[in-house]
Amino acid sequence: MMPELSGKPKELQTSRNSVLLQVSNLTLHFKIYQGLLGRQVGAIRALDGVNLEVRRGRTLGLVGESGCGKSTAGRAILRLYEPTAGSIIFEGQDITHLHGNMLRRIRPRMQMIFQDPQACLNPRMTVGSIIAEPLSEHGVLKRSEKEDRVRELLGSVGLNPKFADRYPHEFSGGQRQRIGIARALALNPDFIVCDEPIAALDVSIQAQVVNLLEDLQDKFSLTYLFISHDLSMVRYICDDVAVMYLGKVVEFASRDLIYRDPLHPYTKALLAAVPVPDPKVERARRHVLLKGELPSPVNPPSGCRFRTRCPLAFDRCAAEQPVWRKIAGERWVACHRVE
């Protein structure tokens, strides 16, 4: 039987300071093959030593430019990809190389909300069948119990339980995303990767979905990895922020520290690009313009990945890769300029 939707048992509601997920030096390279013999000629370094820590009951925002590896990191953490190296520790258990039944037993506790609510819902299935699919796959409820659970889940995301017999095309984008959220909640998970869940939605709907995620987090003691390029929304919903550039996390700290006093030049550039609604403040701000484009992950720059676009780069940046190190408290950064 599944735990009731009204909340997790008290024994599962541990301190918000306990670490639920620890990612260390996570590496994922996609091999490139060429020629009739299929010989390997290189690799796409999608992730190249990612370090993250997600505390129970909190939301970690993962930000960066398109193509930096944010979504790949989320999928690798959920073991949708096989990591090349590194470790993924989920609640004290190393899940990096789990397979078969051992991995299957972990799946219900780690779920995902996808970016495009239209593409991730099967148009040939009813909403009820879509939400019930995880329950059927893991065989946790009988048929009558599944129907009750589906209605309960629809109600929890603000949809009419009578909509269970409708099809995805009958709903708006915001409603389809709510269906995706209900499906992610079906197995009562502890950890959810939100892969840009509002990027494909109208601006008027984005705040509703984010508020729903916050309400569900409080109600069910959920922990989120919130992947986004919308820094304003990350500031609103997240407790901690990790900044990613070309397959590496370059800075990690609490939300307040990141937005008040960013240390890494790339973090400063990202925040400088966020418009301020006050015209006087906006005119007085110092904008950081990055040179060039994001380098190719097939052949990244030597030393610091960011050096080819960094306004503060010097000789050491090209010769030596910056060390990922703790500065103070729970703040981490990888930059030669930060001593």
Disulfide bonds with the S-S distance in Angstrom:
none
